[in-house]
Amino acid sequence: MDEPGEIAHFYDRVSPLMRELLDHLATDPGIPRPFPDIEDAMGWPRRRISSVLGGVGRIRKLEFGGRRPYHFQDERQSASGRWEIWMDAHQAHVIEAVRQAP
């Protein structure tokens, strides 16, 4: 997902937990990190990211054609051997702008 308006609309449509995850990813763009590392940094219990991503799946598929304002690498592609998630600099910039908007 690259279009700023679409990223902003996604942010507005998701749950507070998903917004919290997007906010966290936006603070460190471009760096893929395993789910447990992010959960630890956010003070979340294990598997919360998986639950949050599963919860947003329906909205993402129905309203956004499956697009997402973040990236994944599965355990076969990642350096850590675990699922990793990150946001690119453009996506992070849009999320930061949406957060700061009145």
ChimeraX commands (.cxc) that place a marker at each C-alpha (Angstrom):
marker #1 position 0.00,0.00,0.00 radius 0.5
marker #1 position 1.59,3.27,-1.16 radius 0.5
marker #1 position -1.22,5.80,-1.71 radius 0.5
marker #1 position -1.33,8.19,1.29 radius 0.5
marker #1 position -5.12,8.49,1.25 radius 0.5
marker #1 position -5.52,4.72,1.27 radius 0.5
marker #1 position -3.03,4.32,4.13 radius 0.5
marker #1 position -4.88,7.01,6.12 radius 0.5
marker #1 position -8.23,5.33,5.45 radius 0.5
marker #1 position -6.81,1.97,6.54 radius 0.5
marker #1 position -5.56,3.57,9.77 radius 0.5
marker #1 position -9.00,5.06,10.43 radius 0.5
marker #1 position -10.81,1.76,9.81 radius 0.5
marker #1 position -8.79,-0.59,12.01 radius 0.5
marker #1 position -8.98,-1.39,15.72 radius 0.5
marker #1 position -7.08,0.58,18.37 radius 0.5
marker #1 position -4.70,-2.37,18.78 radius 0.5
marker #1 position -3.92,-2.39,15.06 radius 0.5
marker #1 position -3.35,1.37,15.19 radius 0.5
marker #1 position -0.98,0.83,18.10 radius 0.5
marker #1 position 0.96,-1.71,16.03 radius 0.5
marker #1 position 1.08,0.63,13.02 radius 0.5
marker #1 position 2.27,3.47,15.26 radius 0.5
marker #1 position 5.04,1.27,16.62 radius 0.5
marker #1 position 6.15,0.09,13.17 radius 0.5
marker #1 position 6.26,3.70,11.98 radius 0.5
marker #1 position 8.83,4.59,14.65 radius 0.5
marker #1 position 11.47,2.33,13.11 radius 0.5
marker #1 position 10.84,2.05,9.35 radius 0.5
marker #1 position 12.79,-0.19,7.03 radius 0.5
marker #1 position 13.88,-2.71,9.66 radius 0.5
marker #1 position 12.21,-6.14,9.56 radius 0.5
marker #1 position 11.73,-7.52,13.08 radius 0.5
marker #1 position 10.33,-10.81,14.38 radius 0.5
marker #1 position 6.90,-10.67,16.01 radius 0.5
marker #1 position 8.22,-11.58,19.52 radius 0.5
marker #1 position 10.74,-8.71,19.45 radius 0.5
marker #1 position 7.98,-6.23,18.59 radius 0.5
marker #1 position 5.61,-7.69,21.18 radius 0.5
marker #1 position 8.31,-7.37,23.84 radius 0.5
marker #1 position 9.02,-3.77,22.86 radius 0.5
marker #1 position 5.31,-2.94,22.99 radius 0.5
marker #1 position 4.67,-4.81,26.24 radius 0.5
marker #1 position 2.26,-7.16,24.48 radius 0.5
marker #1 position 1.83,-10.85,25.28 radius 0.5
marker #1 position 3.05,-13.43,22.78 radius 0.5
marker #1 position 0.86,-14.02,19.72 radius 0.5
marker #1 position -0.98,-10.71,20.07 radius 0.5
marker #1 position 0.38,-9.50,16.72 radius 0.5
marker #1 position -0.95,-12.62,15.02 radius 0.5
marker #1 position -4.32,-12.06,16.64 radius 0.5
marker #1 position -4.44,-8.39,15.67 radius 0.5
marker #1 position -3.44,-9.14,12.07 radius 0.5
marker #1 position -6.05,-11.88,11.90 radius 0.5
marker #1 position -8.68,-9.46,13.17 radius 0.5
marker #1 position -7.93,-6.89,10.49 radius 0.5
marker #1 position -7.86,-9.51,7.73 radius 0.5
marker #1 position -11.51,-9.17,6.77 radius 0.5
marker #1 position -11.38,-5.37,6.43 radius 0.5
marker #1 position -8.07,-5.60,4.57 radius 0.5
marker #1 position -9.49,-8.07,2.05 radius 0.5
marker #1 position -12.94,-6.54,1.58 radius 0.5
marker #1 position -12.07,-2.85,1.60 radius 0.5
marker #1 position -8.45,-2.75,0.47 radius 0.5
marker #1 position -8.12,-5.64,-1.96 radius 0.5
marker #1 position -5.71,-7.41,0.40 radius 0.5
marker #1 position -3.23,-4.51,0.41 radius 0.5
marker #1 position -1.55,-3.53,3.67 radius 0.5
marker #1 position 0.55,-0.56,4.85 radius 0.5
marker #1 position 3.33,-2.84,6.11 radius 0.5
marker #1 position 5.49,-5.66,4.78 radius 0.5
marker #1 position 6.10,-9.30,5.76 radius 0.5
marker #1 position 8.82,-11.87,5.37 radius 0.5
marker #1 position 8.00,-15.43,6.27 radius 0.5
marker #1 position 10.35,-17.68,8.21 radius 0.5
marker #1 position 11.99,-18.97,5.01 radius 0.5
marker #1 position 12.92,-15.49,3.77 radius 0.5
marker #1 position 13.83,-13.74,7.02 radius 0.5
marker #1 position 17.24,-13.45,8.63 radius 0.5
marker #1 position 15.81,-14.51,12.00 radius 0.5
marker #1 position 14.05,-17.62,10.70 radius 0.5
marker #1 position 10.77,-16.23,12.07 radius 0.5
marker #1 position 7.93,-14.17,10.63 radius 0.5
marker #1 position 9.04,-10.54,10.40 radius 0.5
marker #1 position 7.07,-7.36,9.83 radius 0.5
marker #1 position 8.08,-3.79,9.02 radius 0.5
marker #1 position 6.93,-0.58,7.40 radius 0.5
marker #1 position 8.84,1.29,4.70 radius 0.5
marker #1 position 9.78,4.96,5.13 radius 0.5
marker #1 position 6.94,6.25,2.93 radius 0.5
marker #1 position 4.31,4.25,4.82 radius 0.5
marker #1 position 5.79,5.37,8.14 radius 0.5
marker #1 position 5.71,9.01,7.06 radius 0.5
marker #1 position 2.00,8.74,6.19 radius 0.5
marker #1 position 1.19,7.05,9.53 radius 0.5
marker #1 position 3.07,9.77,11.42 radius 0.5
marker #1 position 1.16,12.46,9.51 radius 0.5
marker #1 position -2.19,10.79,10.23 radius 0.5
marker #1 position -1.36,10.49,13.94 radius 0.5
marker #1 position -0.48,14.17,14.18 radius 0.5
marker #1 position -3.52,15.40,12.24 radius 0.5
marker #1 position -6.20,17.06,14.38 radius 0.5
marker link #1:1,2 radius 0.2
marker link #1:2,3 radius 0.2
marker link #1:3,4 radius 0.2
marker link #1:4,5 radius 0.2
marker link #1:5,6 radius 0.2
marker link #1:6,7 radius 0.2
marker link #1:7,8 radius 0.2
marker link #1:8,9 radius 0.2
marker link #1:9,10 radius 0.2
marker link #1:10,11 radius 0.2
marker link #1:11,12 radius 0.2
marker link #1:12,13 radius 0.2
marker link #1:13,14 radius 0.2
marker link #1:14,15 radius 0.2
marker link #1:15,16 radius 0.2
marker link #1:16,17 radius 0.2
marker link #1:17,18 radius 0.2
marker link #1:18,19 radius 0.2
marker link #1:19,20 radius 0.2
marker link #1:20,21 radius 0.2
marker link #1:21,22 radius 0.2
marker link #1:22,23 radius 0.2
marker link #1:23,24 radius 0.2
marker link #1:24,25 radius 0.2
marker link #1:25,26 radius 0.2
marker link #1:26,27 radius 0.2
marker link #1:27,28 radius 0.2
marker link #1:28,29 radius 0.2
marker link #1:29,30 radius 0.2
marker link #1:30,31 radius 0.2
marker link #1:31,32 radius 0.2
marker link #1:32,33 radius 0.2
marker link #1:33,34 radius 0.2
marker link #1:34,35 radius 0.2
marker link #1:35,36 radius 0.2
marker link #1:36,37 radius 0.2
marker link #1:37,38 radius 0.2
marker link #1:38,39 radius 0.2
marker link #1:39,40 radius 0.2
marker link #1:40,41 radius 0.2
marker link #1:41,42 radius 0.2
marker link #1:42,43 radius 0.2
marker link #1:43,44 radius 0.2
marker link #1:44,45 radius 0.2
marker link #1:45,46 radius 0.2
marker link #1:46,47 radius 0.2
marker link #1:47,48 radius 0.2
marker link #1:48,49 radius 0.2
marker link #1:49,50 radius 0.2
marker link #1:50,51 radius 0.2
marker link #1:51,52 radius 0.2
marker link #1:52,53 radius 0.2
marker link #1:53,54 radius 0.2
marker link #1:54,55 radius 0.2
marker link #1:55,56 radius 0.2
marker link #1:56,57 radius 0.2
marker link #1:57,58 radius 0.2
marker link #1:58,59 radius 0.2
marker link #1:59,60 radius 0.2
marker link #1:60,61 radius 0.2
marker link #1:61,62 radius 0.2
marker link #1:62,63 radius 0.2
marker link #1:63,64 radius 0.2
marker link #1:64,65 radius 0.2
marker link #1:65,66 radius 0.2
marker link #1:66,67 radius 0.2
marker link #1:67,68 radius 0.2
marker link #1:68,69 radius 0.2
marker link #1:69,70 radius 0.2
marker link #1:70,71 radius 0.2
marker link #1:71,72 radius 0.2
marker link #1:72,73 radius 0.2
marker link #1:73,74 radius 0.2
marker link #1:74,75 radius 0.2
marker link #1:75,76 radius 0.2
marker link #1:76,77 radius 0.2
marker link #1:77,78 radius 0.2
marker link #1:78,79 radius 0.2
marker link #1:79,80 radius 0.2
marker link #1:80,81 radius 0.2
marker link #1:81,82 radius 0.2
marker link #1:82,83 radius 0.2
marker link #1:83,84 radius 0.2
marker link #1:84,85 radius 0.2
marker link #1:85,86 radius 0.2
marker link #1:86,87 radius 0.2
marker link #1:87,88 radius 0.2
marker link #1:88,89 radius 0.2
marker link #1:89,90 radius 0.2
marker link #1:90,91 radius 0.2
marker link #1:91,92 radius 0.2
marker link #1:92,93 radius 0.2
marker link #1:93,94 radius 0.2
marker link #1:94,95 radius 0.2
marker link #1:95,96 radius 0.2
marker link #1:96,97 radius 0.2
marker link #1:97,98 radius 0.2
marker link #1:98,99 radius 0.2
marker link #1:99,100 radius 0.2
marker link #1:100,101 radius 0.2
marker link #1:101,102 radius 0.2
view
